[in-house]
Amino acid sequence: MIYDVVIAHQRRDRVDRAFRHRAYLWLVDLDDLPRLPWWARPFARFESRDHSFGAGDAPDRSIRQNLDGWLAGQGVELGGGQVLMLAGARVLGYVFNPLSVYWCHNAAGELACVVAEVHNTYGGRHSYLLRTDDRGRASVDKEFYVSPFLEVGGHYVMRLPTPEEQLSVTIALRQNGKTTFSATMRGTRSSGLRMLLRRPLMPQRVSALIRRHGIALYLRRLPIVPRSE
């Protein structure tokens, strides 16, 4: 299924700046990926090379197989339970997912964990294993360089309930006793083919908007946090 969403970012450290844009995201079963008409396939592809969970990934394995391998290394065995992935698809050979979320169920159908896979604009990727409560809330230390204007430190407070008719994801970054950044994704179910036509080149647009936002912060002379390996 597909969600028509509004994505909003709010920055509160040194400079107050907010932006929002409309997008669409897919919620797919990793064991039953969408089967689209032939003409739509170049506009919605899901490939294992677009998602990374660690050094054990293999390009010839599926997203599900790579995720299961990573989870096993974290001590999590799903026993074949359903995994739902929220992400953008590859469109005309290009994909950019700042955040992909995986709701991982065990063989009994219970939610075993949630995985938040974060990508930055430098080609880096990092996955966070989350043990959410009954309201979908979890907290985890920030371990990955995302923005040149935010330090690698502090912790994320996330709310990631399993999507149903409505999608609602919230992430807040807490640093030095305050919320320095927050992001939300809110939306409702929609028609996949309608979204493909109404919002073409979605990943290209998301990537451009993030870079435009970064340029605006740079022009406001916000200090750059050096990136290290």
N, CA and C atoms as a LAMMPS dump frame, in Angstrom:
ITEM: TIMESTEP
0
ITEM: NUMBER OF ATOMS
687
ITEM: BOX BOUNDS ff ff ff
-5.0000000000000000e+02 5.0000000000000000e+02
-5.0000000000000000e+02 5.0000000000000000e+02
-5.0000000000000000e+02 5.0000000000000000e+02
ITEM: ATOMS id mol type element x y z
1 1 1 N 0.847 -1.184 0
2 1 2 C 0 0 0
3 1 3 C 0.886 1.239 0
4 2 1 N 0.28 2.359 -0.27
5 2 2 C 1.028 3.608 -0.382
6 2 3 C 0.35 4.683 0.461
7 3 1 N 1.177 5.579 0.994
8 3 2 C 0.662 6.662 1.84
9 3 3 C 1.005 8.009 1.217
10 4 1 N 0.012 8.866 1.173
11 4 2 C 0.183 10.266 0.796
12 4 3 C 0.572 10.998 2.077
13 5 1 N 1.807 11.532 2.148
14 5 2 C 2.317 12.036 3.417
15 5 3 C 2.781 13.485 3.311
16 6 1 N 2.824 14.107 4.478
17 6 2 C 3.484 15.4 4.655
18 6 3 C 4.675 15.158 5.576
19 7 1 N 5.861 15.509 5.104
20 7 2 C 7.084 15.372 5.88
21 7 3 C 7.5 16.753 6.358
22 8 1 N 7.743 16.889 7.649
23 8 2 C 8.103 18.183 8.228
24 8 3 C 9.372 18.053 9.057
25 9 1 N 10.269 19.012 8.907
26 9 2 C 11.491 19.097 9.697
27 9 3 C 11.487 20.414 10.473
28 10 1 N 11.924 20.368 11.717
29 10 2 C 12.008 21.568 12.557
30 10 3 C 13.361 21.588 13.25
31 11 1 N 14.119 22.641 13.037
32 11 2 C 15.422 22.811 13.67
33 11 3 C 15.316 23.903 14.72
34 12 1 N 15.894 23.644 15.915
35 12 2 C 15.777 24.604 17.011
36 12 3 C 17.121 24.966 17.641
37 13 1 N 18.222 24.515 17.056
38 13 2 C 19.541 24.765 17.63
39 13 3 C 20.237 25.887 16.869
40 14 1 N 20.563 26.987 17.556
41 14 2 C 21.234 28.165 17.004
42 14 3 C 20.351 28.925 16.019
43 15 1 N 19.74 28.205 15.102
44 15 2 C 18.856 28.826 14.119
45 15 3 C 17.525 28.085 14.136
46 16 1 N 16.435 28.821 14.226
47 16 2 C 15.112 28.21 14.115
48 16 3 C 14.72 28.193 12.638
49 17 1 N 14.516 27 12.13
50 17 2 C 14.127 26.882 10.718
51 17 3 C 13.283 25.633 10.546
52 18 1 N 12.236 25.745 9.765
53 18 2 C 11.344 24.612 9.522
54 18 3 C 11.031 24.533 8.034
55 19 1 N 10.803 23.326 7.544
56 19 2 C 10.29 23.173 6.192
57 19 3 C 9.443 21.909 6.137
58 20 1 N 8.565 21.863 5.177
59 20 2 C 7.684 20.709 4.996
60 20 3 C 7.421 20.518 3.513
61 21 1 N 7.176 19.278 3.144
62 21 2 C 6.851 19.001 1.754
63 21 3 C 5.995 17.743 1.683
64 22 1 N 5.286 17.616 0.594
65 22 2 C 4.439 16.45 0.378
66 22 3 C 5.247 15.377 -0.346
67 23 1 N 4.922 14.135 -0.035
68 23 2 C 5.613 13.009 -0.646
69 23 3 C 4.684 11.807 -0.602
70 24 1 N 5.165 10.681 -1.082
71 24 2 C 4.456 9.426 -0.869
72 24 3 C 5.466 8.357 -0.482
73 25 1 N 5.014 7.411 0.341
74 25 2 C 5.854 6.322 0.822
75 25 3 C 5.102 5.007 0.671
76 26 1 N 5.853 3.956 0.408
77 26 2 C 5.283 2.62 0.291
78 26 3 C 5.406 1.886 1.619
79 27 1 N 4.381 1.111 1.949
80 27 2 C 4.455 0.138 3.041
81 27 3 C 4.301 -1.228 2.385
82 28 1 N 5.384 -2.02 2.411
83 28 2 C 5.388 -3.28 1.67
84 28 3 C 5.778 -4.434 2.589
85 29 1 N 5.258 -5.586 2.268
86 29 2 C 5.652 -6.835 2.917
87 29 3 C 6.904 -7.331 2.2
88 30 1 N 8.006 -7.491 2.931
89 30 2 C 9.261 -7.885 2.281
90 30 3 C 9.198 -9.265 1.631
91 31 1 N 8.222 -10.068 2.011
92 31 2 C 8.06 -11.374 1.378
93 31 3 C 7.054 -11.35 0.236
94 32 1 N 6.449 -10.188 -0.013
95 32 2 C 5.439 -10.087 -1.069
96 32 3 C 5.471 -8.664 -1.627
97 33 1 N 6.548 -8.342 -2.316
98 33 2 C 6.721 -6.994 -2.846
99 33 3 C 5.683 -6.71 -3.932
100 34 1 N 5.331 -5.434 -4.14
101 34 2 C 4.273 -5.093 -5.103
102 34 3 C 4.567 -5.588 -6.511
103 35 1 N 3.517 -6.037 -7.174
104 35 2 C 3.604 -6.431 -8.579
105 35 3 C 2.843 -5.4 -9.403
106 36 1 N 3.587 -4.536 -10.06
107 36 2 C 2.992 -3.416 -10.78
108 36 3 C 2.845 -3.729 -12.265
109 37 1 N 1.972 -3.004 -12.968
110 37 2 C 1.896 -3.147 -14.427
111 37 3 C 3.26 -2.853 -15.052
112 38 1 N 3.524 -3.411 -16.204
113 38 2 C 4.853 -3.287 -16.811
114 38 3 C 5.276 -1.841 -16.991
115 39 1 N 4.309 -0.964 -17.336
116 39 2 C 4.669 0.424 -17.62
117 39 3 C 5.042 1.194 -16.355
118 40 1 N 4.598 0.704 -15.188
119 40 2 C 4.868 1.41 -13.932
120 40 3 C 6.131 0.913 -13.222
121 41 1 N 6.668 -0.229 -13.653
122 41 2 C 7.796 -0.823 -12.925
123 41 3 C 9.027 0.072 -12.844
124 42 1 N 9.376 0.843 -13.881
125 42 2 C 10.542 1.733 -13.736
126 42 3 C 10.343 2.829 -12.684
127 43 1 N 9.083 3.048 -12.252
128 43 2 C 8.785 4.115 -11.299
129 43 3 C 8.609 3.601 -9.875
130 44 1 N 8.8 2.315 -9.674
131 44 2 C 8.631 1.766 -8.324
132 44 3 C 9.327 0.423 -8.229
133 45 1 N 10.623 0.455 -7.922
134 45 2 C 11.403 -0.76 -7.755
135 45 3 C 11.98 -0.804 -6.338
136 46 1 N 12.078 -2.018 -5.8
137 46 2 C 12.649 -2.228 -4.469
138 46 3 C 13.805 -3.217 -4.62
139 47 1 N 15.023 -2.74 -4.406
140 47 2 C 16.201 -3.555 -4.64
141 47 3 C 17.056 -3.622 -3.377
142 48 1 N 17.715 -4.764 -3.18
143 48 2 C 18.497 -4.955 -1.957
144 48 3 C 19.664 -3.983 -1.863
145 49 1 N 20.214 -3.545 -2.996
146 49 2 C 21.349 -2.618 -2.954
147 49 3 C 20.967 -1.258 -2.38
148 50 1 N 19.664 -0.968 -2.307
149 50 2 C 19.203 0.315 -1.799
150 50 3 C 19.031 0.329 -0.284
151 51 1 N 19.241 -0.818 0.351
152 51 2 C 19.045 -0.921 1.801
153 51 3 C 20.208 -1.702 2.397
154 52 1 N 20.772 -1.162 3.463
155 52 2 C 21.97 -1.767 4.035
156 52 3 C 21.834 -1.855 5.548
157 53 1 N 22.27 -2.998 6.103
158 53 2 C 22.166 -3.213 7.54
159 53 3 C 23.517 -3.501 8.197
160 54 1 N 24.568 -3.667 7.421
161 54 2 C 25.865 -3.933 8.015
162 54 3 C 26.803 -4.614 7.05
163 55 1 N 27.982 -4.965 7.563
164 55 2 C 29.025 -5.541 6.72
165 55 3 C 28.646 -6.896 6.144
166 56 1 N 27.66 -7.57 6.737
167 56 2 C 27.277 -8.895 6.258
168 56 3 C 26.313 -8.889 5.098
169 57 1 N 25.926 -7.694 4.613
170 57 2 C 25.003 -7.622 3.485
171 57 3 C 25.622 -8.24 2.233
172 58 1 N 24.772 -8.829 1.415
173 58 2 C 25.222 -9.385 0.138
174 58 3 C 24.285 -8.909 -0.961
175 59 1 N 24.82 -8.36 -2.058
176 59 2 C 23.961 -7.805 -3.112
177 59 3 C 23.1 -8.835 -3.81
178 60 1 N 23.489 -10.122 -3.722
179 60 2 C 22.701 -11.154 -4.402
180 60 3 C 21.593 -11.717 -3.519
181 61 1 N 21.469 -11.173 -2.305
182 61 2 C 20.388 -11.605 -1.415
183 61 3 C 19.299 -10.535 -1.383
184 62 1 N 18.105 -10.924 -0.991
185 62 2 C 16.983 -9.984 -0.936
186 62 3 C 17.115 -9.062 0.269
187 63 1 N 16.296 -8.022 0.279
188 63 2 C 16.264 -7.129 1.442
189 63 3 C 15.951 -7.932 2.694
190 64 1 N 14.987 -8.835 2.598
191 64 2 C 14.58 -9.651 3.741
192 64 3 C 15.735 -10.52 4.226
193 65 1 N 16.448 -11.139 3.334
194 65 2 C 17.559 -12.009 3.73
195 65 3 C 18.67 -11.218 4.416
196 66 1 N 18.994 -10.047 3.884
197 66 2 C 20.024 -9.222 4.522
198 66 3 C 19.565 -8.722 5.892
199 67 1 N 18.301 -8.341 6.006
200 67 2 C 17.774 -7.897 7.29
201 67 3 C 17.789 -9.033 8.303
202 68 1 N 17.347 -10.222 7.907
203 68 2 C 17.36 -11.368 8.82
204 68 3 C 18.774 -11.677 9.302
205 69 1 N 19.749 -11.574 8.386
206 69 2 C 21.129 -11.827 8.774
207 69 3 C 21.631 -10.821 9.788
208 70 1 N 21.287 -9.557 9.577
209 70 2 C 21.698 -8.514 10.53
210 70 3 C 21.014 -8.697 11.879
211 71 1 N 19.728 -8.997 11.856
212 71 2 C 18.996 -9.195 13.102
213 71 3 C 19.555 -10.384 13.888
214 72 1 N 19.933 -11.445 13.179
215 72 2 C 20.507 -12.607 13.865
216 72 3 C 21.77 -12.209 14.626
217 73 1 N 22.56 -11.308 14.031
218 73 2 C 23.751 -10.825 14.712
219 73 3 C 23.441 -9.98 15.924
220 74 1 N 22.206 -9.461 16
221 74 2 C 21.76 -8.68 17.159
222 74 3 C 21.004 -9.548 18.163
223 75 1 N 20.941 -10.846 17.882
224 75 2 C 20.247 -11.752 18.79
225 75 3 C 18.756 -11.824 18.58
226 76 1 N 18.278 -11.43 17.403
227 76 2 C 16.848 -11.435 17.108
228 76 3 C 16.573 -12.46 16.008
229 77 1 N 15.729 -13.438 16.277
230 77 2 C 15.305 -14.432 15.298
231 77 3 C 13.801 -14.3 15.093
232 78 1 N 13.398 -14.011 13.872
233 78 2 C 11.977 -13.797 13.595
234 78 3 C 11.239 -15.086 13.264
235 79 1 N 11.946 -16.129 12.9
236 79 2 C 11.297 -17.389 12.57
237 79 3 C 10.349 -17.301 11.395
238 80 1 N 10.661 -16.402 10.446
239 80 2 C 9.807 -16.281 9.261
240 80 3 C 8.643 -15.34 9.419
241 81 1 N 8.556 -14.637 10.547
242 81 2 C 7.456 -13.706 10.763
243 81 3 C 7.47 -12.554 9.77
244 82 1 N 6.343 -11.895 9.63
245 82 2 C 6.183 -10.833 8.639
246 82 3 C 7.055 -9.621 8.975
247 83 1 N 7.632 -9.014 7.924
248 83 2 C 8.352 -7.751 8.051
249 83 3 C 7.725 -6.745 7.1
250 84 1 N 7.27 -5.618 7.647
251 84 2 C 6.725 -4.528 6.851
252 84 3 C 7.768 -3.43 6.739
253 85 1 N 8.015 -2.955 5.531
254 85 2 C 8.992 -1.89 5.299
255 85 3 C 8.282 -0.639 4.802
256 86 1 N 8.569 0.49 5.445
257 86 2 C 8.101 1.796 4.992
258 86 3 C 9.277 2.503 4.335
259 87 1 N 9.165 2.803 3.054
260 87 2 C 10.285 3.402 2.328
261 87 3 C 9.793 3.972 1.01
262 88 1 N 10.65 4.775 0.407
263 88 2 C 10.414 5.207 -0.958
264 88 3 C 11.003 4.196 -1.912
265 89 1 N 10.451 4.122 -3.104
266 89 2 C 10.923 3.18 -4.113
267 89 3 C 11.96 3.835 -5.018
268 90 1 N 12.692 2.996 -5.741
269 90 2 C 13.611 3.47 -6.774
270 90 3 C 12.78 3.937 -7.969
271 91 1 N 13.055 5.153 -8.448
272 91 2 C 12.301 5.743 -9.558
273 91 3 C 13.265 6.094 -10.68
274 92 1 N 13.083 5.468 -11.827
275 92 2 C 13.929 5.703 -12.996
276 92 3 C 15.409 5.592 -12.65
277 93 1 N 15.731 4.553 -11.879
278 93 2 C 17.124 4.269 -11.563
279 93 3 C 17.699 5.03 -10.396
280 94 1 N 16.902 5.826 -9.69
281 94 2 C 17.425 6.619 -8.578
282 94 3 C 16.566 6.408 -7.338
283 95 1 N 17.225 6.363 -6.183
284 95 2 C 16.502 6.242 -4.931
285 95 3 C 17.243 7.011 -3.854
286 96 1 N 16.502 7.618 -2.953
287 96 2 C 17.097 8.247 -1.769
288 96 3 C 16.087 8.16 -0.638
289 97 1 N 16.446 7.4 0.381
290 97 2 C 15.584 7.219 1.547
291 97 3 C 16.295 7.75 2.783
292 98 1 N 15.997 8.964 3.214
293 98 2 C 16.59 9.433 4.471
294 98 3 C 16.269 8.497 5.636
295 99 1 N 15.072 7.916 5.614
296 99 2 C 14.664 6.987 6.673
297 99 3 C 13.793 5.892 6.082
298 100 1 N 14.169 4.651 6.373
299 100 2 C 13.312 3.499 6.092
300 100 3 C 13.023 2.82 7.425
301 101 1 N 11.798 2.385 7.615
302 101 2 C 11.4 1.77 8.89
303 101 3 C 10.893 0.36 8.617
304 102 1 N 11.306 -0.582 9.483
305 102 2 C 10.914 -1.992 9.36
306 102 3 C 10.226 -2.434 10.644
307 103 1 N 8.989 -2.9 10.507
308 103 2 C 8.275 -3.482 11.646
309 103 3 C 8.415 -4.997 11.529
310 104 1 N 9.148 -5.596 12.464
311 104 2 C 9.558 -6.997 12.375
312 104 3 C 8.756 -7.846 13.353
313 105 1 N 8.02 -8.823 12.839
314 105 2 C 7.168 -9.683 13.66
315 105 3 C 7.764 -11.085 13.763
316 106 1 N 7.472 -11.733 14.87
317 106 2 C 7.929 -13.112 15.026
318 106 3 C 6.908 -14.074 14.418
319 107 1 N 7.176 -15.365 14.548
320 107 2 C 6.309 -16.366 13.921
321 107 3 C 4.903 -16.355 14.486
322 108 1 N 4.742 -15.871 15.717
323 108 2 C 3.417 -15.799 16.341
324 108 3 C 2.654 -14.541 15.941
325 109 1 N 3.281 -13.693 15.119
326 109 2 C 2.619 -12.468 14.683
327 109 3 C 2.807 -11.297 15.616
328 110 1 N 3.627 -11.466 16.652
329 110 2 C 3.872 -10.376 17.605
330 110 3 C 5.028 -9.51 17.108
331 111 1 N 4.951 -8.216 17.405
332 111 2 C 6.025 -7.311 17.02
333 111 3 C 7.253 -7.603 17.872
334 112 1 N 8.335 -8.023 17.22
335 112 2 C 9.565 -8.373 17.938
336 112 3 C 10.473 -7.161 18.102
337 113 1 N 10.544 -6.307 17.081
338 113 2 C 11.388 -5.12 17.138
339 113 3 C 11.054 -4.223 15.952
340 114 1 N 11.618 -3.043 15.979
341 114 2 C 11.523 -2.11 14.861
342 114 3 C 12.949 -1.715 14.484
343 115 1 N 13.218 -1.622 13.197
344 115 2 C 14.528 -1.193 12.716
345 115 3 C 14.352 0.127 11.971
346 116 1 N 15.149 1.12 12.345
347 116 2 C 15.179 2.407 11.649
348 116 3 C 16.486 2.492 10.87
349 117 1 N 16.4 2.51 9.543
350 117 2 C 17.573 2.572 8.668
351 117 3 C 17.708 4.001 8.159
352 118 1 N 18.829 4.641 8.492
353 118 2 C 19.042 6.055 8.183
354 118 3 C 20.11 6.182 7.099
355 119 1 N 19.845 7.018 6.103
356 119 2 C 20.818 7.322 5.051
357 119 3 C 21.146 8.809 5.106
358 120 1 N 22.397 9.161 4.848
359 120 2 C 22.737 10.569 4.688
360 120 3 C 23.055 10.871 3.236
361 121 1 N 23.277 12.127 2.931
362 121 2 C 23.513 12.525 1.542
363 121 3 C 24.932 12.236 1.083
364 122 1 N 25.769 11.678 1.97
365 122 2 C 27.146 11.323 1.608
366 122 3 C 27.263 9.843 1.231
367 123 1 N 26.148 9.138 1.177
368 123 2 C 26.166 7.728 0.828
369 123 3 C 26.308 6.8 2.018
370 124 1 N 26.334 7.352 3.226
371 124 2 C 26.443 6.531 4.426
372 124 3 C 25.1 5.995 4.875
373 125 1 N 25.136 4.863 5.587
374 125 2 C 23.903 4.23 6.081
375 125 3 C 24.154 3.672 7.467
376 126 1 N 23.131 3.673 8.28
377 126 2 C 23.236 3.101 9.628
378 126 3 C 21.858 2.621 10.058
379 127 1 N 21.827 1.482 10.749
380 127 2 C 20.559 0.917 11.217
381 127 3 C 20.511 0.895 12.732
382 128 1 N 19.365 1.276 13.276
383 128 2 C 19.126 1.273 14.713
384 128 3 C 18.104 0.187 15.05
385 129 1 N 18.429 -0.66 16.005
386 129 2 C 17.499 -1.672 16.492
387 129 3 C 16.719 -1.077 17.659
388 130 1 N 15.395 -1.075 17.554
389 130 2 C 14.542 -0.427 18.547
390 130 3 C 13.6 -1.431 19.181
391 131 1 N 13.453 -1.327 20.484
392 131 2 C 12.462 -2.121 21.224
393 131 3 C 11.371 -1.15 21.663
394 132 1 N 10.332 -1.066 20.877
395 132 2 C 9.286 -0.089 21.146
396 132 3 C 8.317 -0.591 22.212
397 133 1 N 7.658 0.37 22.899
398 133 2 C 6.642 0.007 23.872
399 133 3 C 5.297 -0.159 23.162
400 134 1 N 4.227 -0.303 23.942
401 134 2 C 2.92 -0.58 23.325
402 134 3 C 2.342 0.619 22.576
403 135 1 N 2.995 1.771 22.675
404 135 2 C 2.568 2.954 21.913
405 135 3 C 3.549 3.266 20.779
406 136 1 N 4.489 2.359 20.546
407 136 2 C 5.438 2.535 19.455
408 136 3 C 6.598 3.452 19.776
409 137 1 N 6.863 3.696 21.061
410 137 2 C 7.906 4.645 21.455
411 137 3 C 9.204 3.918 21.801
412 138 1 N 10.318 4.56 21.487
413 138 2 C 11.635 4.015 21.824
414 138 3 C 12.638 5.155 21.857
415 139 1 N 13.76 4.91 22.531
416 139 2 C 14.844 5.879 22.593
417 139 3 C 16.146 5.154 22.265
418 140 1 N 17.044 5.84 21.531
419 140 2 C 18.308 5.22 21.141
420 140 3 C 19.362 6.314 20.989
421 141 1 N 20.6 6.004 21.341
422 141 2 C 21.694 6.966 21.184
423 141 3 C 21.955 7.247 19.712
424 142 1 N 22.25 8.498 19.392
425 142 2 C 22.597 8.883 18.02
426 142 3 C 24.039 8.458 17.755
427 143 1 N 24.25 7.64 16.726
428 143 2 C 25.573 7.079 16.437
429 143 3 C 26.045 7.357 15.016
430 144 1 N 25.316 8.159 14.273
431 144 2 C 25.563 8.265 12.836
432 144 3 C 25.496 9.72 12.402
433 145 1 N 26.438 10.116 11.558
434 145 2 C 26.515 11.474 11.026
435 145 3 C 25.455 11.646 9.94
436 146 1 N 24.509 12.513 10.201
437 146 2 C 23.427 12.742 9.242
438 146 3 C 23.552 14.11 8.593
439 147 1 N 23.649 15.148 9.427
440 147 2 C 23.679 16.52 8.927
441 147 3 C 25.005 17.187 9.284
442 148 1 N 25.564 18.014 8.382
443 148 2 C 26.787 18.752 8.717
444 148 3 C 26.547 19.853 9.737
445 149 1 N 25.297 20.024 10.154
446 149 2 C 24.972 21.073 11.113
447 149 3 C 24.537 20.51 12.47
448 150 1 N 24.692 19.182 12.648
449 150 2 C 24.325 18.54 13.911
450 150 3 C 25.442 17.611 14.355
451 151 1 N 25.809 17.684 15.609
452 151 2 C 26.848 16.819 16.146
453 151 3 C 26.358 15.374 16.237
454 152 1 N 27.322 14.441 16.22
455 152 2 C 26.997 13.031 16.455
456 152 3 C 27.041 12.823 17.958
457 153 1 N 25.896 12.945 18.572
458 153 2 C 25.789 12.827 20.017
459 153 3 C 24.342 13.014 20.414
460 154 1 N 24.051 12.795 21.675
461 154 2 C 22.678 12.877 22.14
462 154 3 C 21.924 11.596 21.858
463 155 1 N 20.611 11.686 21.858
464 155 2 C 19.807 10.488 21.602
465 155 3 C 18.507 10.868 20.91
466 156 1 N 17.994 9.895 20.163
467 156 2 C 16.715 10.064 19.492
468 156 3 C 15.592 9.549 20.381
469 157 1 N 14.487 10.267 20.364
470 157 2 C 13.239 9.792 20.941
471 157 3 C 12.284 9.596 19.764
472 158 1 N 11.864 8.361 19.557
473 158 2 C 11.067 8.04 18.376
474 158 3 C 9.696 7.505 18.763
475 159 1 N 8.744 7.779 17.905
476 159 2 C 7.422 7.16 18.025
477 159 3 C 7.087 6.581 16.663
478 160 1 N 6.999 5.237 16.61
479 160 2 C 6.868 4.523 15.346
480 160 3 C 5.776 3.464 15.434
481 161 1 N 4.528 3.853 15.654
482 161 2 C 3.462 2.84 15.681
483 161 3 C 3.278 2.214 14.3
484 162 1 N 2.878 0.953 14.28
485 162 2 C 2.653 0.277 13.002
486 162 3 C 1.573 1.008 12.206
487 163 1 N 1.839 1.393 10.963
488 163 2 C 0.832 2.12 10.175
489 163 3 C -0.405 1.264 9.912
490 164 1 N -1.531 1.931 9.929
491 164 2 C -2.787 1.295 9.538
492 164 3 C -3.437 2.196 8.499
493 165 1 N -4.629 2.7 8.762
494 165 2 C -5.219 3.652 7.827
495 165 3 C -4.426 4.959 7.811
496 166 1 N -3.887 5.31 8.981
497 166 2 C -3.088 6.514 9.12
498 166 3 C -1.627 6.151 9.384
499 167 1 N -0.734 6.989 8.891
500 167 2 C 0.7 6.866 9.16
501 167 3 C 1.116 8.04 10.027
502 168 1 N 1.839 7.752 11.111
503 168 2 C 2.324 8.818 11.984
504 168 3 C 3.652 8.4 12.588
505 169 1 N 4.732 9.034 12.136
506 169 2 C 6.079 8.755 12.625
507 169 3 C 6.671 10.059 13.133
508 170 1 N 7.25 10.022 14.327
509 170 2 C 7.863 11.205 14.923
510 170 3 C 9.246 10.86 15.436
511 171 1 N 10.22 11.704 15.133
512 171 2 C 11.584 11.523 15.618
513 171 3 C 12.074 12.858 16.158
514 172 1 N 12.558 12.861 17.403
515 172 2 C 13.115 14.063 18.013
516 172 3 C 14.533 13.761 18.471
517 173 1 N 15.447 14.673 18.183
518 173 2 C 16.835 14.536 18.615
519 173 3 C 17.053 15.401 19.848
520 174 1 N 17.46 14.749 20.942
521 174 2 C 17.732 15.446 22.197
522 174 3 C 19.24 15.558 22.389
523 175 1 N 19.718 16.787 22.542
524 175 2 C 21.135 17.047 22.771
525 175 3 C 21.288 18.134 23.821
526 176 1 N 22.163 17.886 24.781
527 176 2 C 22.441 18.87 25.83
528 176 3 C 21.174 19.348 26.528
529 177 1 N 20.272 18.408 26.777
530 177 2 C 19.077 18.718 27.555
531 177 3 C 17.966 19.411 26.801
532 178 1 N 18.063 19.501 25.473
533 178 2 C 16.997 20.153 24.709
534 178 3 C 16.807 19.442 23.381
535 179 1 N 15.661 19.676 22.771
536 179 2 C 15.369 19.119 21.46
537 179 3 C 15.953 20.043 20.401
538 180 1 N 16.964 19.557 19.671
539 180 2 C 17.614 20.38 18.659
540 180 3 C 17.018 20.186 17.275
541 181 1 N 16.361 19.048 17.062
542 181 2 C 15.806 18.752 15.741
543 181 3 C 14.653 17.776 15.899
544 182 1 N 13.64 17.938 15.08
545 182 2 C 12.541 16.968 15.07
546 182 3 C 12.032 16.805 13.644
547 183 1 N 11.497 15.63 13.385
548 183 2 C 10.935 15.335 12.064
549 183 3 C 9.668 14.512 12.241
550 184 1 N 8.701 14.752 11.383
551 184 2 C 7.457 13.984 11.414
552 184 3 C 7.089 13.55 10.001
553 185 1 N 6.428 12.402 9.917
554 185 2 C 5.83 11.933 8.668
555 185 3 C 4.397 11.542 8.993
556 186 1 N 3.451 12.234 8.404
557 186 2 C 2.044 11.95 8.659
558 186 3 C 1.303 11.83 7.335
559 187 1 N 0.454 10.801 7.25
560 187 2 C -0.26 10.62 6.005
561 187 3 C -1.385 9.619 6.099
562 188 1 N -2.059 9.433 4.984
563 188 2 C -3.178 8.511 4.874
564 188 3 C -2.977 7.615 3.656
565 189 1 N -3.663 6.476 3.658
566 189 2 C -3.571 5.563 2.522
567 189 3 C -4.088 6.231 1.251
568 190 1 N -3.462 5.86 0.137
569 190 2 C -3.864 6.431 -1.139
570 190 3 C -3.676 5.382 -2.228
571 191 1 N -3.958 5.786 -3.449
572 191 2 C -3.773 4.922 -4.608
573 191 3 C -2.339 5.046 -5.104
574 192 1 N -1.659 3.905 -5.208
575 192 2 C -0.269 3.925 -5.631
576 192 3 C -0.08 4.525 -7.007
577 193 1 N -0.868 4.079 -7.98
578 193 2 C -0.708 4.573 -9.343
579 193 3 C -1.036 6.054 -9.437
580 194 1 N -1.99 6.514 -8.632
581 194 2 C -2.318 7.935 -8.643
582 194 3 C -1.13 8.76 -8.154
583 195 1 N -0.45 8.285 -7.101
584 195 2 C 0.693 9.011 -6.574
585 195 3 C 1.844 9.036 -7.584
586 196 1 N 2.043 7.931 -8.31
587 196 2 C 3.105 7.896 -9.304
588 196 3 C 2.901 8.977 -10.36
589 197 1 N 1.654 9.237 -10.696
590 197 2 C 1.36 10.233 -11.712
591 197 3 C 1.369 11.648 -11.15
592 198 1 N 0.87 11.817 -9.934
593 198 2 C 0.789 13.152 -9.344
594 198 3 C 2.138 13.663 -8.873
595 199 1 N 3.015 12.744 -8.424
596 199 2 C 4.307 13.173 -7.872
597 199 3 C 5.438 12.374 -8.518
598 200 1 N 5.711 12.644 -9.777
599 200 2 C 6.796 11.911 -10.443
600 200 3 C 8.159 12.326 -9.896
601 201 1 N 9.154 11.463 -10.08
602 201 2 C 10.528 11.753 -9.664
603 201 3 C 10.61 12.117 -8.177
604 202 1 N 9.906 11.344 -7.353
605 202 2 C 9.844 11.67 -5.932
606 202 3 C 11.198 11.614 -5.233
607 203 1 N 12.016 10.559 -5.403
608 203 2 C 13.299 10.556 -4.693
609 203 3 C 14.234 11.664 -5.148
610 204 1 N 14.186 12.002 -6.435
611 204 2 C 15.009 13.101 -6.929
612 204 3 C 14.597 14.414 -6.258
613 205 1 N 13.308 14.588 -6.08
614 205 2 C 12.808 15.819 -5.465
615 205 3 C 13.198 15.88 -3.981
616 206 1 N 13.071 14.762 -3.268
617 206 2 C 13.432 14.737 -1.848
618 206 3 C 14.909 15.08 -1.662
619 207 1 N 15.769 14.486 -2.492
620 207 2 C 17.197 14.757 -2.401
621 207 3 C 17.495 16.234 -2.661
622 208 1 N 16.848 16.813 -3.657
623 208 2 C 17.074 18.222 -3.975
624 208 3 C 16.596 19.133 -2.849
625 209 1 N 15.455 18.809 -2.249
626 209 2 C 14.93 19.634 -1.165
627 209 3 C 15.843 19.614 0.055
628 210 1 N 16.394 18.455 0.391
629 210 2 C 17.293 18.372 1.531
630 210 3 C 18.551 19.199 1.278
631 211 1 N 19.078 19.135 0.082
632 211 2 C 20.272 19.923 -0.234
633 211 3 C 19.966 21.421 -0.237
634 212 1 N 18.791 21.782 -0.721
635 212 2 C 18.404 23.197 -0.69
636 212 3 C 18.29 23.694 0.745
637 213 1 N 17.754 22.866 1.607
638 213 2 C 17.646 23.219 3.017
639 213 3 C 19.04 23.396 3.622
640 214 1 N 19.986 22.5 3.281
641 214 2 C 21.344 22.623 3.784
642 214 3 C 22.025 23.889 3.298
643 215 1 N 21.812 24.267 2.043
644 215 2 C 22.395 25.502 1.518
645 215 3 C 21.863 26.712 2.28
646 216 1 N 20.565 26.696 2.587
647 216 2 C 19.973 27.807 3.332
648 216 3 C 20.61 27.944 4.713
649 217 1 N 20.863 26.814 5.377
650 217 2 C 21.526 26.876 6.688
651 217 3 C 22.964 27.362 6.558
652 218 1 N 23.649 26.919 5.524
653 218 2 C 25.036 27.363 5.294
654 218 3 C 25.092 28.871 5.07
655 219 1 N 24.156 29.406 4.302
656 219 2 C 24.141 30.834 4.029
657 219 3 C 23.834 31.656 5.276
658 220 1 N 23.239 31.01 6.269
659 220 2 C 22.999 31.694 7.542
660 220 3 C 24.179 31.526 8.496
661 221 1 N 25.294 31.031 7.962
662 221 2 C 26.576 30.916 8.674
663 221 3 C 26.496 29.985 9.884
664 222 1 N 25.711 28.94 9.742
665 222 2 C 25.654 27.948 10.809
666 222 3 C 26.961 27.148 10.8
667 223 1 N 27.579 26.901 11.956
668 223 2 C 28.863 26.18 11.989
669 223 3 C 28.741 24.785 11.403
670 224 1 N 29.782 24.378 10.669
671 224 2 C 29.836 23.059 10.058
672 224 3 C 30.481 22.086 11.033
673 225 1 N 29.843 20.937 11.216
674 225 2 C 30.409 19.857 12.044
675 225 3 C 31.184 18.945 11.109
676 226 1 N 32.523 18.809 11.291
677 226 2 C 33.309 17.977 10.377
678 226 3 C 32.833 16.53 10.388
679 227 1 N 32.911 15.901 9.224
680 227 2 C 32.518 14.501 9.095
681 227 3 C 33.745 13.619 9.245
682 228 1 N 33.653 12.589 10.049
683 228 2 C 34.742 11.637 10.212
684 228 3 C 34.263 10.269 9.788
685 229 1 N 35.195 9.389 9.439
686 229 2 C 34.826 8.031 9.031
687 229 3 C 34.331 7.254 10.239
